[in-house]
Amino acid sequence: MRINETYEHTPIQPYQPEEPASGCNKVGTHAVDIAASLSLSPTAAMGTPTVACQGNPSVTCVTDPDGTCCTLTFTQQVCVSVPIRYGVTMTTGEPCIACSDSECGCGCSCGC
């Protein structure tokens, strides 16, 4: 059913029980502790490295003491670039609730 016209009506009021001749109404409050756990783990994904030579190589030559051999050492400066994507993964735990040992002390509501 669908109503397409506006009409006046009396709002529906919540049920109000009649108060007994003797007694009183009270609202009880109590603090609770709620915890939600969260685990963070790092991620890193390495890409393909690139290598570029910088300038010319240098060469050193060392002759052994008895003159039977020479050792050549080549040194080249290279620029190595490695793309890396950093991130974080998140895992949530199940929330939990427990009665608090402390009193609420908030008066009318427990927004502690």
C-alpha positions in Angstrom: 0.0 0.0 0.0 1.2 3.5 -0.8 0.0 6.8 0.4 0.5 9.6 -2.0 -1.2 12.4 0.0 -0.2 14.2 3.2 -2.6 13.7 6.0 -2.8 14.8 9.6 -2.5 12.2 12.3 -1.7 12.0 15.9 1.8 10.8 16.7 2.0 7.3 18.3 3.2 7.7 21.8 5.3 5.0 23.6 3.4 2.9 26.2 3.6 4.6 29.6 2.7 2.2 32.4 0.8 3.7 35.3 3.0 4.3 38.3 2.2 2.2 41.3 0.9 4.1 44.4 4.1 3.4 46.2 7.5 2.9 44.7 9.9 4.8 42.4 11.4 4.5 39.0 15.2 4.3 38.6 17.6 3.9 35.8 20.7 1.9 36.4 24.0 2.5 34.6 27.2 0.6 34.5 30.4 1.2 32.6 31.7 -1.5 30.3 35.1 -1.8 28.6 35.0 -2.5 24.8 38.1 -3.4 22.9 38.8 -3.9 19.2 42.2 -5.2 18.2 44.0 -4.3 15.0 47.2 -5.8 13.6 49.3 -4.0 11.1 51.9 -5.8 9.0 54.3 -4.2 6.6 54.5 -5.1 3.0 57.3 -4.4 0.5 57.3 -5.5 -3.1 60.6 -5.3 -5.0 60.5 -4.5 -8.7 63.1 -5.3 -11.3 66.4 -3.4 -10.7 68.1 -1.4 -13.4 71.9 -0.8 -13.5 73.7 2.1 -15.2 77.4 2.5 -15.4 78.8 5.8 -14.2 81.9 7.1 -16.0 84.9 4.9 -16.9 86.3 1.9 -14.8 89.5 2.3 -12.9 92.2 -0.4 -13.1 94.8 -1.2 -10.5 97.6 -3.7 -11.1 99.6 -5.3 -8.4 102.6 -7.6 -9.1 103.3 -10.3 -6.6 106.6 -10.1 -4.8 108.4 -12.9 -6.8 107.4 -11.4 -10.1 105.5 -14.4 -11.4 102.0 -12.9 -11.4 100.0 -9.7 -11.7 96.6 -9.1 -10.1 94.3 -6.7 -12.0 91.4 -5.1 -10.1 88.7 -3.4 -12.1 86.4 -0.9 -10.3 83.3 0.5 -11.9 80.8 2.8 -10.3 77.3 1.8 -11.1 73.9 3.3 -10.2 71.5 0.6 -9.1 67.8 1.6 -9.0 65.3 -0.7 -7.4 61.6 0.2 -7.4 60.0 -0.7 -4.1 56.3 -0.4 -3.3 55.7 -0.1 0.5 52.4 -0.7 2.2 50.6 -2.0 5.2 48.0 -4.8 5.5 45.5 -4.6 8.3 43.8 -7.5 10.1 41.0 -6.8 12.5 40.3 -9.0 15.5 36.9 -9.7 17.0 35.7 -7.0 19.3 35.0 -7.9 22.9 33.2 -6.5 25.8 33.7 -6.9 29.6 32.2 -5.4 32.7 34.3 -2.6 34.0 35.6 -2.6 37.6 35.1 1.2 37.8 31.9 3.1 38.5 30.4 5.1 35.7 30.0 8.3 37.7 28.3 10.1 34.8 24.9 10.7 36.3 22.3 10.2 33.7 24.1 8.3 31.0 27.2 6.1 30.7 29.3 7.9 28.2 32.5 7.2 30.0 
